Amino acid sequence: MRILAIHADYIEFEATKKAFKAAEEGIKEGKQRVNDCLVILSAVEKRDEENLGAVLERYVKEVKDIAGQVKAKRVVVYPYAHLSSTLASPDLAEKFLKDAEGLLKPDFEVARAPFGWYKAFTLASKGHPLSELSREFSAGEKQEEVKAIEREKPFNREHVLQQMSRVKMSAERAPGDLKSNVELGKELDLYIVSEVVGGGLPLLTPRGTTIKRELERFIVDQELKEGYIHTDTPIMAKSDLYKISGHWDHYKDNMFILKVGQETFALRPMTCPFHFAIYKSKSHSYRELPLKYAEIASLFRNEKSGELMGLTRIRQFTLADAHILCRPDQLEAEFSKVVNLIQYVMKTLGMDDLWFRFSKWDPANKEKYIDDPQAWNETQQSMKKILDKLKLKYVEAANEAAFYGPKLDIQCKNVFGKEDTLLTVQIDFAAADRFDLTYVDEAGTQQRPMLIHRSSVGCFERTIAHILEKTQGKLPLWLSPVQVKIVTVNDSHANYANQIATLMKG
């Protein structure tokens, strides 16, 4: 269920045309106006159908709660399908809103806009901080964070400049008096977090950038040795691309959506659709496979503000991403090569405190996963067979898979003991069909390739955070942002010291 509550000076609406044949009958003609009211733009979703009664109870509770905050006496229940792309069936949604109207009437003056009609409407928001509130919920889940859409505050140049001069980076010490990456980042001058730039958007200093650059050089060189071909793709795309991949249905809430003219774009949360677009741009023979598209990619995910933490959980990050398209008979060998690469990277970085997790789907979670039990069972059996053959020690976890396939996750813990995923390898059973990806086999017929999503060193920022906390800032020489310092006895030796520095840099 999704609602957008607007505390309005008034709303004026008029039904203009039926949106579908079964639209509500017997509605009032002409314009209707309600003054000084709380307008509840409402979208009943498909996921609500399993327990409409519980969702209805929650809906009424939320409306009463918001009305109490803004002291509204009048409520307008307004069907608004644009809030969701996965709507419930029209008959159930209409009954839901009519029932909601009845349950709210004892406490408020209630008007309801007609269901199933195209409507012209105008409203005037009161403009105070609570005048626009959005909420999303489903049966049985805890209340989500309330998002207040505040009117833009007047720009105060002096205040903004003062904010830019203040860096607020503090975190409590972990057990054993260990420092977190937040404290270490500030202490070692590796990155800052600015209120003016925004939460979850760290700015790496020259020193922090040096560490990241060395990691990038290391992993790109290693990937090139192993046959990866690097790409450079856009940071955004039209919504059509994400609708094909399935991200629009299963991942939209975690994406940053942009309106550009009449088109809808989104900043990319991953690169796979872009790599598939490159693959699909020309035909391929079985002789070309495997094709290993890799990229050092800037990605964007709309993390909740309460979950943001240093370099560990951020809204823009850089991922050593790759996608392998191979023949079915190559799947086991290519998956094994990925695991070998990851183990080499872990050893090189001194990460002996990581472990493997075999992440599987939950058949009961229809909302999170593609509903194809046979594909899930077959793919999970294939992955388990490969993992066992590699003699990997792993734990199993239900309901942790990607929406399109099972994963091998490489897990870590921060200094506070919180578990997180550092990098992942996934087998995707859906994308080849969704994108109509093919190759020509020995007999000249079109076949579907197998797909592996993988990272080799994970998100650079999160990996740096883990290395910092593991070493408590005592980085290995090759990752140290300052490797050599030349100290003079007095100023008369400065020119000679500069000559030595130049020779060492060369």
C-alpha positions as CSV (number, residue, x, y, z in Angstrom):
1,M,0.0,0.0,0.0
2,R,1.3,3.4,-0.9
3,I,-0.2,6.8,0.2
4,L,0.7,10.4,-0.3
5,A,-1.0,12.6,2.3
6,I,-1.3,16.3,1.4
7,H,-2.7,18.8,3.9
8,A,-4.5,21.2,1.6
9,D,-6.2,24.6,1.7
10,Y,-8.6,22.9,-0.9
11,I,-8.9,20.3,-3.5
12,E,-11.1,20.6,-6.6
13,F,-11.6,17.5,-8.8
14,E,-13.9,16.4,-11.7
15,A,-14.3,13.0,-13.3
16,T,-13.8,13.4,-17.1
17,K,-13.7,9.9,-18.6
18,K,-13.9,6.3,-17.7
19,A,-10.4,4.7,-17.4
20,F,-12.0,1.2,-17.9
21,K,-15.5,-0.2,-18.5
22,A,-16.0,-1.4,-14.9
23,A,-15.4,2.1,-13.5
24,E,-17.6,3.2,-10.6
25,E,-21.1,4.2,-11.6
26,G,-23.5,6.7,-10.1
27,I,-20.9,9.4,-9.5
28,K,-21.5,13.1,-9.1
29,E,-21.2,15.2,-12.2
30,G,-19.2,18.4,-12.4
31,K,-16.5,19.8,-10.2
32,Q,-16.4,19.0,-6.5
33,R,-14.5,21.1,-4.0
34,V,-13.4,20.3,-0.4
35,N,-11.8,23.1,1.6
36,D,-9.3,22.8,4.4
37,C,-8.8,19.0,4.1
38,L,-6.3,16.1,4.3
39,V,-6.1,14.5,0.8
40,I,-5.0,10.9,0.9
41,L,-3.7,9.9,-2.6
42,S,-3.9,6.1,-2.4
43,A,-2.7,3.1,-4.4
44,V,-3.8,-0.4,-3.4
45,E,-1.1,-2.8,-4.6
46,K,-1.1,-6.5,-5.7
47,R,0.8,-7.5,-2.6
48,D,-2.1,-6.2,-0.4
49,E,-4.5,-8.7,-1.9
50,E,-3.4,-11.6,0.4
51,N,-4.5,-9.7,3.5
52,L,-6.7,-6.8,2.6
53,G,-8.2,-6.7,6.1
54,A,-4.9,-6.1,7.9
55,V,-3.8,-3.5,5.3
56,L,-7.2,-1.7,5.6
57,E,-6.7,-1.5,9.4
58,R,-3.2,-0.1,8.9
59,Y,-4.5,2.4,6.3
60,V,-7.1,3.8,8.6
61,K,-4.6,4.0,11.4
62,E,-2.1,5.9,9.3
63,V,-4.7,8.3,8.0
64,K,-5.9,9.0,11.6
65,D,-2.3,9.5,12.7
66,I,-1.5,12.0,10.0
67,A,-4.8,13.8,10.5
68,G,-4.1,14.1,14.2
69,Q,-0.6,15.6,13.5
70,V,-2.0,18.3,11.2
71,K,-5.3,18.7,13.1
72,A,-7.4,18.0,10.0
73,K,-11.2,17.5,10.3
74,R,-11.9,16.7,6.7
75,V,-10.4,13.7,4.7
76,V,-10.5,13.1,1.0
77,V,-9.9,9.5,-0.1
78,Y,-8.4,9.8,-3.6
79,P,-7.6,6.8,-5.8
80,Y,-4.2,7.5,-7.4
81,A,-2.8,4.7,-9.5
82,H,0.4,6.6,-10.4
83,L,1.9,5.8,-7.0
84,S,2.6,2.2,-7.9
85,S,3.4,0.0,-10.9
86,T,2.0,-3.1,-9.3
87,L,-1.7,-2.4,-8.6
88,A,-4.3,-4.7,-7.1
89,S,-7.3,-5.8,-9.2
90,P,-9.7,-2.9,-9.7
91,D,-12.7,-4.6,-8.0
92,L,-10.7,-5.3,-4.8
93,A,-9.1,-1.8,-4.8
94,E,-12.5,-0.1,-5.2
95,K,-14.0,-2.1,-2.4
96,F,-11.0,-1.3,-0.2
97,L,-11.3,2.5,-0.7
98,K,-15.1,2.4,-0.1
99,D,-14.5,0.4,3.1
100,A,-11.9,2.9,4.2
101,E,-14.3,5.7,3.6
102,G,-16.9,4.0,5.9
103,L,-14.4,3.4,8.7
104,L,-13.1,7.0,8.7
105,K,-16.6,8.6,8.7
106,P,-17.2,8.3,12.4
107,D,-14.2,10.6,13.1
108,F,-14.0,12.8,10.0
109,E,-16.0,14.5,7.3
110,V,-15.0,12.2,4.4
111,A,-15.2,12.7,0.7
112,R,-14.1,10.1,-1.8
113,A,-13.0,10.7,-5.4
114,P,-14.6,8.3,-8.0
115,F,-12.7,5.1,-8.7
116,G,-11.8,4.1,-12.3
117,W,-12.1,7.5,-13.8
118,Y,-9.6,9.9,-15.4
119,K,-9.9,13.0,-13.2
120,A,-8.8,16.6,-13.5
121,F,-7.8,18.1,-10.2
122,T,-6.2,21.1,-8.6
123,L,-5.1,21.5,-5.0
124,A,-3.3,24.0,-2.8
125,S,-0.9,22.5,-0.3
126,K,-0.6,24.4,3.0
127,G,3.2,24.3,2.7
128,H,4.2,23.6,6.3
129,P,6.8,20.8,7.0
130,L,4.1,18.2,7.6
131,S,1.9,19.2,4.7
132,E,3.2,16.4,2.4
133,L,3.9,12.9,3.9
134,S,4.4,9.6,2.0
135,R,4.0,6.2,3.6
136,E,4.4,2.7,2.3
137,F,3.3,-0.4,4.2
138,S,1.9,-3.9,3.8
139,A,0.2,-6.4,6.2
140,G,2.2,-7.3,9.3
141,E,5.3,-5.2,8.6
142,K,6.7,-2.6,10.9
143,Q,6.0,1.1,10.2
144,E,8.3,2.4,7.6
145,E,10.2,5.7,7.9
146,V,7.9,8.7,7.3
147,K,9.2,10.9,4.5
148,A,8.3,14.5,4.9
149,I,8.5,16.5,1.7
150,E,9.4,19.9,3.0
151,R,9.1,23.1,0.9
152,E,12.5,24.3,-0.1
153,K,14.0,26.4,2.6
154,P,15.3,29.9,1.8
155,F,18.9,29.8,0.7
156,N,21.2,31.2,3.3
157,R,24.7,31.6,1.8
158,E,26.5,32.2,5.1
159,H,24.8,29.3,6.8
160,V,25.7,26.9,4.0
161,L,29.4,28.1,4.0
162,Q,29.5,27.5,7.7
163,Q,28.2,24.0,7.2
164,M,30.9,23.3,4.6
165,S,33.6,24.3,7.1
166,R,32.3,21.8,9.7
167,V,32.9,18.1,9.3
168,K,30.8,16.0,11.6
169,M,32.4,12.5,11.7
170,S,32.2,10.8,15.0
171,A,31.5,7.2,16.1
172,E,31.8,5.4,19.4
173,R,34.6,3.0,20.1
174,A,33.9,-0.7,19.4
175,P,34.6,-3.5,21.9
176,G,38.3,-3.8,22.7
177,D,38.7,0.0,22.1
178,L,38.7,-0.6,18.3
179,K,38.2,2.3,16.0
180,S,35.6,2.3,13.2
181,N,36.3,3.4,9.7
182,V,34.5,6.6,10.5
183,E,37.0,7.5,13.2
184,L,40.0,6.2,11.2
185,G,38.8,8.1,8.1
186,K,38.9,11.4,9.9
187,E,42.0,10.6,11.9
188,L,44.0,9.6,8.8
189,D,42.5,12.3,6.5
190,L,41.0,9.8,4.1
191,Y,37.5,11.0,3.6
192,I,34.9,13.6,4.9
193,V,31.1,13.6,5.1
194,S,29.6,17.0,4.4
195,E,26.0,18.0,5.3
196,V,26.0,20.3,2.2
197,V,26.9,17.4,-0.1
198,G,24.5,15.0,1.6
199,G,24.4,11.8,3.7
200,G,25.8,8.7,2.2
201,L,28.0,10.7,-0.2
202,P,31.5,10.6,1.2
203,L,34.2,12.8,-0.4
204,L,37.6,11.0,-0.6
205,T,40.5,13.2,0.1
206,P,43.7,12.9,-1.9
207,R,45.0,10.3,0.6
208,G,41.8,8.3,0.5
209,T,41.7,8.5,-3.3
210,T,45.3,7.1,-3.4
211,I,44.1,3.9,-1.6
212,K,41.1,3.5,-3.9
213,R,43.3,4.1,-7.0
214,E,45.8,1.4,-6.0
215,L,43.0,-1.1,-5.4
216,E,41.5,-0.2,-8.8
217,R,44.8,-0.7,-10.6
218,F,45.4,-4.0,-8.8
219,I,42.0,-5.4,-9.7
220,V,41.9,-4.1,-13.3
221,D,45.3,-5.6,-14.1
222,Q,44.3,-8.9,-12.6
223,E,41.0,-9.0,-14.5
224,L,42.8,-8.2,-17.8
225,K,45.1,-11.2,-17.2
226,E,42.1,-13.4,-16.7
227,G,40.4,-12.5,-19.9
228,Y,37.9,-9.8,-18.8
229,I,37.2,-7.0,-21.3
230,H,36.4,-3.7,-19.7
231,T,33.5,-1.4,-20.6
232,D,32.4,2.2,-19.7
233,T,28.7,2.6,-19.6
234,P,26.3,5.5,-18.5
235,I,25.4,6.1,-14.9
236,M,21.7,6.4,-15.9
237,A,19.2,4.9,-18.3
238,K,15.5,5.2,-19.2
239,S,13.0,3.2,-17.2
240,D,12.4,0.9,-20.1
241,L,15.8,-0.8,-19.6
242,Y,15.1,-1.5,-15.9
243,K,11.6,-2.8,-16.8
244,I,13.1,-5.4,-19.1
245,S,15.7,-6.4,-16.5
246,G,13.1,-6.7,-13.7
247,H,14.7,-4.0,-11.5
248,W,11.7,-1.7,-12.0
249,D,9.4,-4.3,-10.4
250,H,11.7,-5.7,-7.8
251,Y,14.1,-2.9,-7.0
252,K,12.5,0.4,-7.8
253,D,12.3,1.6,-4.2
254,N,16.1,1.4,-3.9
255,M,16.6,3.5,-7.0
256,F,16.9,7.3,-7.6
257,I,14.2,8.2,-10.2
258,L,14.6,11.2,-12.5
259,K,12.0,12.9,-14.7
260,V,13.6,14.3,-17.9
261,G,11.0,16.1,-20.0
262,Q,8.4,13.4,-20.8
263,E,10.7,10.5,-20.0
264,T,11.6,8.7,-16.8
265,F,15.2,7.9,-16.1
266,A,17.0,6.3,-13.1
267,L,20.5,6.3,-11.8
268,R,21.8,2.8,-12.2
269,P,22.0,0.5,-9.1
270,M,24.0,-2.1,-11.1
271,T,25.6,-2.5,-14.6
272,C,24.1,-5.8,-15.8
273,P,21.4,-4.3,-18.1
274,F,24.1,-2.1,-19.8
275,H,26.4,-5.0,-20.4
276,F,23.5,-7.1,-21.8
277,A,22.8,-4.2,-24.2
278,I,26.4,-4.3,-25.4
279,Y,26.2,-8.1,-25.9
280,K,22.8,-7.8,-27.7
281,S,24.1,-5.2,-30.2
282,K,25.6,-7.9,-32.4
283,S,25.3,-11.7,-33.0
284,H,27.7,-14.1,-31.3
285,S,29.1,-17.6,-32.0
286,Y,29.6,-20.3,-29.5
287,R,33.3,-19.9,-30.3
288,E,33.4,-16.4,-28.7
289,L,32.1,-17.6,-25.4
290,P,32.8,-17.0,-22.6
291,L,32.5,-13.2,-22.9
292,K,33.5,-11.4,-19.7
293,Y,32.3,-7.8,-19.5
294,A,33.9,-5.9,-16.6
295,E,33.6,-2.3,-15.4
296,I,34.8,-0.1,-12.5
297,A,31.3,1.3,-12.1
298,S,29.8,4.2,-10.1
299,L,26.4,2.9,-8.8
300,F,23.6,4.5,-6.8
301,R,21.2,3.0,-4.3
302,N,18.6,4.9,-2.2
303,E,19.6,3.7,1.2
304,K,17.6,4.9,4.2
305,S,19.2,7.7,6.1
306,G,19.2,5.7,9.4
307,E,21.3,2.9,7.7
308,L,24.1,5.2,6.4
309,M,27.5,4.5,8.0
310,G,30.9,5.8,7.0
311,L,32.2,4.0,3.9
312,T,30.3,0.8,4.8
313,R,26.8,1.8,3.6
314,I,26.5,4.8,1.2
315,R,24.3,6.0,-1.6
316,Q,27.0,6.3,-4.3
317,F,29.7,3.7,-4.5
318,T,32.2,2.2,-6.9
319,L,32.0,-1.5,-7.7
320,A,34.4,-3.8,-9.5
321,D,31.5,-5.4,-11.4
322,A,31.5,-8.0,-14.2
323,H,29.1,-10.3,-16.1
324,I,30.1,-13.5,-17.7
325,L,28.1,-14.9,-20.6
326,C,29.0,-18.5,-21.3
327,R,27.7,-21.8,-22.7
328,P,26.0,-24.2,-20.2
329,D,29.0,-26.6,-20.5
330,Q,31.3,-23.7,-19.4
331,L,29.3,-22.6,-16.3
332,E,31.1,-24.8,-13.7
333,A,34.6,-23.8,-15.0
334,E,33.8,-20.1,-15.2
335,F,32.1,-20.0,-11.7
336,S,35.2,-21.8,-10.3
337,K,37.5,-19.3,-11.9
338,V,35.6,-16.5,-10.3
339,V,35.9,-18.1,-6.8
340,N,39.6,-18.6,-7.4
341,L,40.0,-14.9,-8.3
342,I,38.1,-13.9,-5.2
343,Q,40.3,-16.1,-3.0
344,Y,43.4,-14.6,-4.6
345,V,42.2,-11.1,-3.9
346,M,41.3,-12.0,-0.3
347,K,44.7,-13.4,0.3
348,T,46.5,-10.5,-1.3
349,L,44.5,-8.0,0.9
350,G,45.1,-10.1,4.0
351,M,41.4,-10.7,4.5
352,D,41.5,-14.0,6.4
353,D,38.4,-13.1,8.4
354,L,35.8,-13.5,5.6
355,W,33.4,-16.5,5.1
356,F,31.1,-17.8,2.4
357,R,27.3,-17.8,2.4
358,F,25.1,-19.7,0.0
359,S,22.1,-17.4,-0.3
360,K,18.9,-19.0,-1.5
361,W,15.4,-17.9,-2.2
362,D,12.2,-18.1,-0.1
363,P,9.3,-19.7,-2.1
364,A,6.8,-17.9,0.1
365,N,8.2,-14.5,-0.8
366,K,6.4,-13.8,-4.1
367,E,7.1,-10.1,-3.9
368,K,10.8,-10.3,-3.7
369,Y,11.6,-13.1,-6.2
370,I,10.7,-14.1,-9.7
371,D,8.0,-16.7,-9.4
372,D,9.6,-19.7,-11.2
373,P,10.1,-22.6,-8.7
374,Q,11.6,-25.0,-11.3
375,A,14.2,-22.5,-12.4
376,W,15.1,-21.7,-8.7
377,N,15.4,-25.3,-7.8
378,E,17.5,-26.2,-10.8
379,T,19.8,-23.2,-10.4
380,Q,20.3,-23.7,-6.7
381,Q,21.1,-27.3,-7.2
382,S,23.7,-26.4,-9.9
383,M,25.3,-23.8,-7.6
384,K,25.4,-26.2,-4.6
385,K,27.1,-28.9,-6.8
386,I,29.8,-26.4,-7.9
387,L,30.4,-25.2,-4.3
388,D,30.7,-28.7,-3.0
389,K,33.1,-29.7,-5.8
390,L,35.2,-26.7,-4.9
391,K,35.2,-28.0,-1.3
392,L,34.2,-24.5,0.0
393,K,33.0,-24.2,3.6
394,Y,29.8,-22.2,3.5
395,V,26.7,-21.5,5.5
396,E,23.2,-21.5,3.9
397,A,20.7,-18.6,4.2
398,A,17.2,-18.6,3.0
399,N,15.6,-15.4,1.6
400,E,18.9,-13.8,0.8
401,A,19.2,-14.5,-2.9
402,A,19.0,-11.9,-5.7
403,F,15.5,-11.6,-7.2
404,Y,16.8,-13.4,-10.3
405,G,18.9,-16.2,-8.9
406,P,21.0,-17.7,-6.0
407,K,24.2,-16.1,-4.7
408,L,27.5,-16.9,-3.2
409,D,28.1,-14.1,-0.8
410,I,31.4,-13.3,0.9
411,Q,30.6,-12.0,4.3
412,C,32.4,-9.9,6.9
413,K,31.8,-8.2,10.2
414,N,32.7,-4.7,11.2
415,V,34.3,-3.7,14.5
416,F,30.9,-3.6,16.1
417,G,30.1,-7.2,15.1
418,K,27.5,-6.3,12.4
419,E,27.5,-8.7,9.5
420,D,27.6,-7.4,6.0
421,T,28.2,-8.6,2.4
422,L,31.6,-7.6,1.0
423,L,31.1,-9.1,-2.5
424,T,29.0,-11.6,-4.3
425,V,28.7,-14.1,-7.2
426,Q,25.3,-14.9,-8.7
427,I,23.9,-17.3,-11.3
428,D,21.1,-15.6,-13.2
429,F,18.4,-17.8,-14.8
430,A,16.1,-14.9,-16.0
431,A,18.1,-12.2,-17.8
432,A,18.9,-14.3,-21.0
433,D,15.1,-14.7,-21.6
434,R,14.2,-11.2,-20.5
435,F,16.8,-9.6,-22.9
436,D,16.4,-12.3,-25.6
437,L,20.2,-13.0,-25.4
438,T,21.4,-15.7,-27.8
439,Y,24.5,-17.3,-29.4
440,V,24.7,-19.6,-32.4
441,D,25.8,-23.1,-31.6
442,E,27.8,-25.7,-33.7
443,A,24.6,-26.7,-35.5
444,G,23.7,-23.1,-36.4
445,T,20.8,-22.8,-34.0
446,Q,20.1,-20.0,-31.5
447,Q,20.8,-20.9,-27.9
448,R,20.5,-19.0,-24.6
449,P,23.8,-18.3,-22.7
450,M,24.3,-18.8,-19.0
451,L,24.9,-15.7,-17.0
452,I,27.2,-15.1,-14.0
453,H,27.1,-11.7,-12.1
454,R,30.2,-11.2,-10.0
455,S,32.5,-8.8,-8.2
456,S,36.2,-9.4,-7.6
457,V,36.9,-7.0,-4.8
458,G,33.4,-5.7,-4.1
459,C,32.5,-2.1,-3.5
460,F,35.8,-0.3,-3.1
461,E,34.6,2.0,-0.4
462,R,33.3,-0.9,1.7
463,T,36.5,-2.9,1.1
464,I,38.6,0.1,2.2
465,A,36.4,0.4,5.4
466,H,37.0,-3.3,6.2
467,I,40.7,-3.0,5.6
468,L,40.9,0.1,7.8
469,E,39.1,-1.6,10.6
470,K,41.0,-4.8,10.3
471,T,44.4,-3.1,10.3
472,Q,43.3,-0.2,12.6
473,G,44.9,2.1,10.0
474,K,48.2,0.3,9.8
475,L,47.9,-0.3,6.1
476,P,50.3,-2.5,4.1
477,L,53.0,-0.4,2.3
478,W,51.5,-0.8,-1.2
479,L,48.1,0.6,0.0
480,S,49.6,3.3,2.2
481,P,48.7,6.8,0.9
482,V,52.1,8.1,2.2
483,Q,54.8,5.5,1.7
484,V,58.0,7.6,2.2
485,K,58.8,10.8,4.0
486,I,62.0,12.7,3.4
487,V,63.0,14.8,6.4
488,T,65.7,17.5,6.3
489,V,67.8,18.7,9.2
490,N,67.5,22.3,8.1
491,D,66.2,24.4,5.2
492,S,69.6,24.4,3.5
493,H,69.1,20.8,2.5
494,A,65.6,21.4,1.0
495,N,66.8,21.4,-2.7
496,Y,68.7,18.2,-2.3
497,A,65.6,16.6,-0.6
498,N,63.4,17.7,-3.5
499,Q,65.9,16.0,-5.9
500,I,65.7,12.8,-4.0
501,A,61.9,13.0,-4.0
502,T,61.9,13.5,-7.7
503,L,64.1,10.4,-8.3
504,M,61.9,8.3,-6.1
505,K,58.7,9.3,-7.9
506,G,60.4,8.5,-11.2
